[in-house]
């Protein structure tokens, strides 16, 4: 309604009273029409037996049509134990108490991990318990599914789109992890591949909107279609038809989410405006798009994505060109335009954003300005590659990779700005926070306007410096100071510097202003290359999914177990700091809940500094046959304020999502050799998909001590998923543990070309005899371990 009111007032601002009367009348009519539509649709979705079934919390069997892809719940504990998946669907038919009836009721389905394969358009059969949703929700009820979905059919178009999306995601497999996470999201809104730490970095820098397809993507697509049509000299009407067809296919590809629908309707109306010749009535077209969408689905008014999309567009329409004009007093036009777009959108969206997250992203505007140059190329490159992949896979795959590397620039911006001090500023939530944010936006606009008018002294100073440089009023400035006779004297050297453009930000001019666009684009390309180089450094590329990683630290041990976002357990630190530090950096580990040094040999504790460098460590357990620890260990831990604890059998605990239990050494084995004093521990890690990963870590335990360990060990064959082979596969480690445990897979951390002959042929023969797959760091480098849905995946990091 606000958009409609602004459209009416601005169109008739010369005749204020008639404008107000006409706009108010139109608002009343529109509100009445919307009320009528809401009443009709509300009656439709709850008419018949489905209404009482929802109110009574009945158990029903239902035929449903999926209206969204399955997405994993961010808060599964709300819906019971284990991972939960959310699907928006419509009940078309249901059975309750022996009665079968038709319905047209939108529901939110909460299902187990068996629902994760549901895709938009699937027609399926399921059963579960109904519960009413909060008033105003777009869904009429929540269906807690008690059965797996039985997909009966999928429309051919929906199936083709799903296949195309899967094909695109498959071809991103060879990209670096950040590119794999960002590219599908920036092209068609698929955020499933995005890692938690990258998602947080995007949120803290105000770049999350790049992962939600909206008006900008539609604009790029339509612009590309029109350029192609113009190159082929097609008539205007045919260009418009091609644009509408491309837009419809795009909406089907990315799924009809609220922001996409708003953008698509706005694009369609924009095409109509182009054909009719009315290109400047942006606000009226926005109002018309909002009305059309609300009449089609009134519950969009409660969707934050829809509200933010409309507000961002409203900000661009009302303030985009004005902010750019004000900013041009201090910077070149191209840079002013680039800053005005995120500034106008952010000012309008912030009062709503603080309702979702009570904080301000302080670097949102510079981050968006720096990211903006690559976004059109990512969108268009991704769409073209989608069109090529089914027909000419090789060129399509090349384009996927070329486009994917551009997204590393966006990832680098997000990670860099999110790591700066005061990246986010805590803010007041609720209505008070919204009012305060709106007031801050008004104050910022007022200051910018005053600065552009020269009332803060900035523009006047710029003019005086220009006048002293010999440019004066003939320089084409948009402002005139009150008195130019009071200009301070400027030395000859300063004038030369000014004329060379070294202080162009202060003067508001830049020699060779026509070359600004070229220089800016060149800087963006150079920055993208630097971002790619920076983000791709390190010993281990960050995996998109991992539960445990055996770092390639040479001849030594260094193992990392993920316990949360940016959190891990670390078992041993390798022989030197750099390798371990690089591995942890590449894995995004910021804090270590538990550090275990299994025993005091240099190849297990030498890299201690690398673990502690820039990371918080909560607890340290050590194994040793001696009462005193090596000076390096004691000194380094003391420097960081850490008190080591001696690990003994029987100790157990929980670090983040991981549970651990120490099995060795026992009190009876005190004073044994250093290798036989190694901490042996069993780590249990719940997988994201509901499984459990069990890892047995054996340090450098030798054969005799291993026999003593096994006498009191209640581990059955096949009960361990991953066994870390003792002592880098040395002969003296024996095969007793391997024979007893018979793990699903084994890993050996060992240096390439080592002088010890590790791993020994006897150990490798035993692994082959038991048909246990073995992975070695001397052969494949860093090893990534991931358990997904009961399927264990072990692979090299690169």
N, C-alpha and C positions, 0 to 999 in steps of 0.2 A: 504494500500500500504506500509505503514511503517513496518507492521508486515512481509509482504512478502520480503521487502528489507533486514530486519534483518535476516530472515531465510536464504536467499541466501548468504549473506555475512558471516554469522557464519558457514555455512556448508562448505564454500570454503575459509576460512580465510588464508589457507596456499598458495593459488594461487590467490593473490589479484586481478590482472588484469582480468583474465578469470572470476572470481567471479563477478566482477563489470559488465563486458560485458554481461554475462549470465543473471544476475539479472535485469539489465536495460532492456534487450530484453524481459524478462518475464513480467516486469512491463508494458512495452509498449503494449504487447499483451493483458495482463489482462485489462488495461485501455481501449483499443479498444473494447474488448468484452463487458465490462461494459457499454460503451457508446452505443454500438449497442443494448444491452438489454434495457437500459433506453429509447432509442428512440422508440423501439417497444412497450414497456409497456405504455409509455406516449401516444402513438397514440391509443392504445387499450382503455385506460380509458377515452379518450376524443373524440373518433371517433363517427360519427353519430350526431344526433340532440342534444345529451346531452351537447356537447361542447358549441354551441351557447346559449343553455338554461342557462348554468352556467354564461357565459359572460354577458348575458342580465339580470341576476337576476330574472329568471322566477319562477313563482309559478307552481309546479308540484305535481302530485300524483305519488307515487312510490311504487314498491315492493322492499323490502330491506332484506338483510341477516345480522344479527348482528355479528360483528367480535370481540366484547368485551362485558363485563358486563357493565351495566349502572353505572356511577360513578358521585357523586355529584360535581358540579363545585365549586372550591375554591373561585371564584370571580364571583358570580351570577350577580352582578351589570353590568357586561360587556354585559349581554344578556337580560337585562330588569329586571323588578321587580319580586320578589319571587324567590324561589329556582329553580335552573336549573340543569339538568342532561345531561351528555355527553355520547354518544354511538358512537363507531366507527362501521361503517356498509358499505355494498357495495350495490349500486343500481343495481339491475338486470333487472328491467323493469320500464319504466316511461311513463307518459302521459302528454302532454303539447299542448295547443291550439288545442285540439281535435285530436291530433296525438299520437299514441301509438308506442313505440319503445323499443328495447332491449339495454342494456348497461352493462358495467362491470366497474363501477366507484366507487372508495372508497370515502366515505364522512364522515364528522364529524357531527352527529346529535345533535342539541341543543333542548332539550325538557323540558316541565314542569314536575312536580312531578309525572305525570301519566307514565312517561318513566322510573321511578326508578326500575320497576319490569322486565325490559328487560334483558335477559341473552344471553350469547354467543350461537350462533347457531340458535336463533329464526329467523324465516321467518315472516315478518310482512308487513302490508300495512299502509302507512301514507302519509300525504301531508304537503307541506311547501315551503318556498322560498329558492332558491339556491343562493349562493354567492361564488366567487372564493376564494381560500386559497392563502396564501403567496407562492411564488415560492420556490420549494424544500420541501414543506410539503408532508408528506406521504399520506394525503388525497387530492383529487383533488378539493373538494368543501366543503362548509359548508351548511347544510340543517337546517334552522330554522323551526322546526316542529310547525304547527298550529293545529294539531289534536293529539289525544291520539293514541298510537300504537295499531294496530289491529293485534295481533299475530295469524297467520294462521296455522303455524305448527312449530314443533321443531324436529330435527333429534333425533332418539331414543338414540344414544350415548350421545349427548349433554344434553338431558333431564335427563339421568341417572346420568351424572356427576353433574349437577346442584342439583339434589335431594340428592346426596351423600354429596356435600358441605354443603347444608342446614341442613342435618342431623347432620353433625359434629358440625356446629355452634350452633345448638339447644342443643347438649349435653355439650357445654361449659357454659350453662346458670348457673350452680351451682358453677362456679369458681369465685374467686375474680375478680373485674373489670379489673385490669391490665392483668391478665391471659386471660380473655375473649378477650381483645383487641389484645394481642400479638400472641396467639396460632394459630388462623387461618392464620394470616399473615406469621408466620414463617414456617408453614406447606405447605400452597398452595397460599400464596400471597394475601389473602383477608384482606384488611386494613379497611374495613367499620366499624368494631367494635371498632377501636382504638379511644380513646378520644383525644381531641385536645392537652391537656397538656402533655400526654404521647408521642404523635407524636412530639411535640416540643422538649421534653427531648431527644428522640431518635435522632432527627436531630442535636441537639447541641453537642451530644457525638459521632457522626459519626457511629451510629448503625442502621441507616435507612435501610442499605442494607440487614439487616437480615429479613426485611419484604418484600423484593423483591426476589423471588425465582431465583436462578442463578446457576452457576457452582458448588458451594459447595454442594447445595442440591442434584444435579444430581450425584455428586461424592459419597455422603453418600448412596444414593439409590443404585447405581451400586455396591458399596462395599458390602452393605448388601445382595444384590442378589447373588453376587459371593461367599460370605461366606456361605450362605445357600446352594448354588449349590455345593460348595466344601465339605460341611458336608454330602451332599447326594451322593458324589462321581460321579457327572455327568461329562461327557466329556467336553472338552473346547468349542467345537462348540455349544453344547446345552446350556452351561452357557452363551455364547455370545448371543444366540437367546433369552434366558430368560431376559438378560440385556436389549436388544433392545426393547423387548415387554414391560418391566417395564418402560423403558424410554419414550416410546410412550404414555403409559397410564398416566404417570406423566405429560407430556406436555399437554395432553387433560384435565387433572384435574386442572392444574394451569393456563390454558389458554396460547396460544402461543404468549407471549409477546416477545419483541426483546431480552432481556437478557436470557429468557428461551430458545428461539430458538438457540441462540449462544451456550448456555451450552449443549443443547440436541445434536446439530450437532457435537460439540466437543466431547461429550460423545460417540456418535456413531462412530466417526472416531477413538476415543481412543480404542473402542472395536475392531475395525478392526486392529489397531496396536497391540493389545494384541494377537489376533489370528495369525497375521503375524509374531509376534516376535519382531517387531520394537517398543519398549516401550519408547525409550529415545528421539524420534524426536518430542518433545512437541511443539517447535516453528513452525516447519513445519506443524504439525497438526492444530495448531491455525490459521496459514495463510490459510490452506485449508478450515477450517471451515468458516472463514471470507469471502473467495471468494465464496463459495457455497451459503452462506446466501445473499450476495450482488447480486449474479446472480438471486436468487429467488425473492428478494425484494430490489432493489437498494436504495429505500428511507430509509432503515434502517440506512444508513450512516449518516442521519441527526437526528437520535434518540439518545438523551443523554444517555438513559439507555443502548443502544447497545454500544455506544462509551465507557462508563464507564466500562461495563462488559469486553470488549476487552482489555482496558488499564489495568484493575486490573489483568487479566490473564497474560497479557504481562509482568507486573511487577513481578509476581510470577515466571514466566518462566526465566526471565533474571536475577533477583536479589534475588529471594527467598533464594536459597541455599548459595549464596555469602554473603548476609547479616547475615544469620545464622552462617556461618563460622567466620565472623568478630566478631559477638556478643559472640561467645563461648569463646573468650579470657577473658570475664568478668563475665560469668554466666554459669550455667549448660546447656547442649545441649537442653534438653526439653524446658526450658524457652527461650533459644535463638531461637529455631524453632517457638515457639508460638509468639514471638515478631517480627520475621522476616516476617511472613505472612502479618499482617496488615501494617507493615512499608513499605514493597515493594509495596503493592497495593495502599497505601495512597500516596506515592511519585509520582506514575504515574497518579493517578486520580486527585490530587489536582489542577493542572492547569485548568482542565475542571470544577471541582466543584466550583471554585471561579467565574466562569461565571454564574452559577446558583444562587449562594448566595455568595456575596463578603465578606466572613469571613472564618476563619480557626477554626476547632474544635480542641482545644488544647489538649484535653484528649482522642482523638479518639483511639490512639494506646493502652494505658492502659485499656481503656474501652473494646476494642475488645479482648485484651488478656484475661481479666477476664471473658468475656462472652463466649469465644470460647469453653470451656469444655462442656457446656450444649447444644450447638447448634446441634451436631450430634444426641444426645439422643432425643431432641425435634423433629427433622426432622423424624427420624426413628420411634420413638414412635407414632407420629402423623399419619404417613403413615400406620403403622400396625393397629392402631385403626380405620382408614378409611376402611381398608379391613375387619375388624371384625364387625363394627357396623350394616351392613345390615343383617348379618347372626347370630351373637351372641351378641346382644346389651349390655348385662350386662358386660361381660369382656371388650368389646370395650369401654364402658362408663368409667369403672375403669381406663383403660389405658389413656383415654382422660384427666381424672382428674390428674392422676399421672404425665403425660407429662405437663399439664397446670401449675402445681405448680413449675416445673422447670423454666418456663418463668418468674416467679416472681423474680428470680435472675437477669435476664436481665433487667427487669423493675427497680429493685432497683439500679443496676449499672447506668442506664440512668438517673434516678432521682437524684442520689447522685452526679455524676460528673457534670450534667448540672447545679446543684445548687452551684457549687464551683465558687470562683472569677476567672475571666478571662477564663471561660469555652469556650468562643469564642473570637477570635481576629479579629477586623475589618480589611479588606483587600481591596486592590485596585481591581476594576472590569475591565472588558474589556480585550483587547489583552495585555495591559501593565501589568495587574494583573496576567494573565496567564504566561507571560514571567518571571515576578518576582517570581511567585510560582515555576516555573521550575528551576530558578537560585537558589532559597533557597533549593530545593531538591538536586541539584548538590553539593551545599556547605555542606549540612548535610551528604551526602554520602562520600564526601572527608574527612570530620572530622572523620567519623566512620572508614574509611580506614586508616587514619593516626594514630588513636588511636590503631587500631588492629596491626599496624606495630611497635608500640612502639615509634612513633615519637612525640607523645604528652606527653611522660613520664609516661603514665598510665601503659602500659604493662611492662615497665622496672621496675617500682616501684613494681608491682605485683611479678615479677621474684625475685627481691631482697628480698622481704618479704618471699617468698617461700624458697629462698636459706638460709635465716637466720633461717627458721623453719626446716632446715635439708632436704629439698626436692631437691633444685637445679635443674640442668639440667635433672636429671633423672625423673622428675615429668611428663614428657610427654607433656610439653608445646609446642605450635606451634610457639613460637618466641624465639629469643636469644638476650639478651641485648648486647649493644656494649661493656660494661665493667661491669663485676660482682664484680670486686675488690673494687668498690667504694660503695658497699652496706652499708647503715647505720647500726649501731648496734641496735639489738632488744633485749629487756630484756627477761629474762626467763619466766616471767608471760605472756608477750605478745605472746611468742612462744606457751605456753600452750593454750592460748585462740585461737590462730590461728589453732592449731592442733585439737581443739574441734570444729572448723568450725564456730565460732561465727562471723567471718568477711569474710565469704565465697564470698560475692559480691566483695570485694577488691582483694582477692587472685585468684578468678576465679575457685576455687575448692570447693567441699563440701564433707565431709566424708560420706561414704555410697552413693556414686553418683548413684549407681544402684537403690537406693531406691527413687530417686528424683521423678520419675513418680508416684509412690505410694503416696508420701507425697503431691505432687501437686494436684492429683485427690482428695485426702482426704480433702485438704484445700478447693477445689472447692465445694465439697459436703457440707462441714461445712458452707461455705459462702452462699450457696444456702438456707440452713436451716435458717441461720441468716437473710438473705434477706427476706425470707418468713415471719419470725416472725416480723421483723421491718415493712414490708409493710402491714401486716395484723393487726397492732395495731391501736387503736383508737376506738371511740365509734361508728362510722358509716363507713362501707366499702364504698369506693368511687363508686357511681353508674356510669354506662357507659353513661346513658342518664338521664338528670334531668332538669327541668325548675324551680322548687321550692322544698325546703326541709323544713319540720317542724322538727327541732332538738329536740331530747329527752333530755330536760334540767331539768326534774323533774317537781316540782310544779311551773311553770312559763311559759313564752313565749320566743321563739327564732326561728325566721323564716328567711330563706335565699332564695333570688330570683336571679337566674343566669342572668347576664347582659353581659357576654362575657367570653372568655377563661381566667380562673383564676380571674374573676371579679364578683362582686355580690352586691346586696342591702341586708342589714341586718335590720330586724325589730324586735327590742327588743333583749336582751342579756341574758335572763335567770337569775336565782338567784345567780349563782357562776361562776367564770371564766373558770375552767377546762373543764366543759361540753361543753361550747360554743366554746372554743378554739379547743377542740378535734374534734367537728363537722365541723368547718371551715377548719381545717387541712385536714381531710379526704375528704372533697369536693374539695380540691385543690384551695381554695380561697386565693389569694395573695393580692388583693386590694379591698377595699370597697368604691364604688362610693358614696353611701348614707347610713348613719346609722340613723335609726329612733328609738328613745326611746319614746314609745307612751305615757307613764306617769311615774311619779316618785314614783313607788312602787318597793321595792327591788327585787321582783321576775321578774321584767322587766329590771332593770338596774344593778343588782348585778354582772353580768358577763361581765361588760364593759371592764375590763382589758383583758379578753380572746379574745374579738374582736380586740382590738388594739395591741395585742402582735405580733410583727413582720409583721404587715400589714399596708399598706397605706390607710388612710381614708380621703376622699376628703371633705365630708360635713356631718354635724350632725344636725338633726332636733329633737326637744324635745317637749313633751306636759306636761304641769303642771298647777295646779291651784294656785301655789304660785309664787311670783316674784323671789325668790332665789331657786336655785337648791340644792339638797343634797350635802354635802361636798365631798362625794365619787365621784359624777358625775363631779362637778366643778373642783376638784383637778386633777382627772385623765385626763380630757379633756385638762386642762391647761398644764399639763405635756407633752402632745403630741402636743401642739400648735394649738388646735382646739377651735374654737368659736362656741358654739351652737346657733342655731336659733329656735325661738318659732314657732311651726307649727300652722297655722290657715287655716280655710276653704277658698278655692279659690286658694291656692298655687298649682302649678303644675310644672312639669319638666320632664326631660328625663335623665336617668342614663344608659349609655351604650345602650343596645337594649330595655330597659324597659321604659315605660311611666308611670307616677304616678300623681295622683290628690288627694289632701286632701279635704275631705268632712266635717270634724268636727275636732275641735270645732269652732263654729262661734263666732264673737265678742260679741254677746249678751249673750253668756254663760260663759263669763269670771267670775272667782271666784267661779265656781261650785266645787263640790267634786272632789277629785283626779281621781277617776274612770271615772266620767263624763267629765273630761278634756282630756280623752284619744284621741289621734290622730286616726281618722278613715280615711283610704285611700283606693283608688281603684288603683290597679296596672295592667297595660295591657302589656303583653309580647308576641311579635310575635314568633310563633313556628318555628322551623327549617324547617318544611314541609309546611309552608304557612298558617297555622291556627293562631288563636289569643287566648291566655290564659288570662282570666280576674279573678283576685283574689281580694276579698273584705276583708280587715283586720280591725277588730273592737276593738282592744285593750281590755279594761275591761269595756266598755260602759254598763251602767245599763239601766233599762227599761224605765224610764221617759225621759232620754236624747235620747234614741233610738227612742222614739215616736216623739220628736222634730226633730230629724235628718230626719225621713221618710217624714215629711211634705214638705220638700223642695228637696226631693231626686227623681230624674227621672230615676229610675232603674225598668225595667219591670221584671216580673217573668221569670226565665230562662236565664236572661241576664248575670248572673255571673256563672263562672265555679266552683270556689272554694270559700267557705265562711269559714273564721276562726271564730268559735263560740266564742262569747264574754265571758270574765271572766272565762275561763276554764270550761265552761258549767254550771256556777252557776245559781241558780234559779233567782237571781235578774237581770240577763241579759235579761230575758223575751224571748218571741218568735216572737215579732213583725217583726224584720228584717228578720228572717227566713221565716215567712209567706209571706212577701212582695217579697223577692228576689227569693225564691225557687231555690236554686243553684243546679248544677249538682251533687255536692258532698260537704261534710262538713268535717272539721278537728277540733279536740279539743286537745290542748296542756295542759296536766294535769299530775300530779304526781301520781305514783302508791301508793295505800293505804293512800291517803291524809286524813287529819282530817276534811276537810270541806264538805265531801260528794259530791265532784265534780266528774263527772258531775251529775246534778240533774235529777231525774226521769222525771220531767216535760219536760225538754229539749229533753231528749232521746225519749219521747213519741211523741213530735211534729215532730222530725226527722222521726220517723217511720210512723206517719200519712201522712206526705208529701212524703214518699218513697224516702227520700234523704239518700244515703249511707254515713255513718259517719266513720271516722278513728280516733283512739285515741292513743296518745303516751303512755298512761298507759297500753294499751293492746298490741300494736305491736311495740313500740319503735319509732325510727326516721321514718318519713313518707316521701316518695319520690313522687313528682308530676311531670308528664310528659305528654305533649300534642303532639301527633304525627299524622299528617294527619287527624286532626279533632277528633281523638279518645283519650279520656282522660284516662290516666292510673295513678292510685294511689295505692301505694304498700309499704310494709315495706322495709327498707333499707337492712336488712339482710335476 
